[in-house]
Amino acid sequence: MATSLLTTTSEVTYKGHTISVMETPLQVFFVINHNLKSAHMSMADAKRCINGQPCLYESVDITWWA
């Protein structure tokens, strides 16, 4: 059985959405509404996405960490 390397360290509510701070041994990701297919590189980038603005950094799929 494989163990998950992805841990949730904190959650913040912003405009009715939950932004989770997910950590791996290598990096920190910001996930909106527990959607691991579009993780963001910063809190500001996740908020930009919620506000309908384009992201500054490419969002990544982190389902393989889970």
Secondary structure, DSSP 8 states (H G I E B T S, - for coil): ------EEEEEEEETTEEEEEEE-SS-EEEEETT-TTSEESSHHHHHHHHTT---SS--B--GGG-
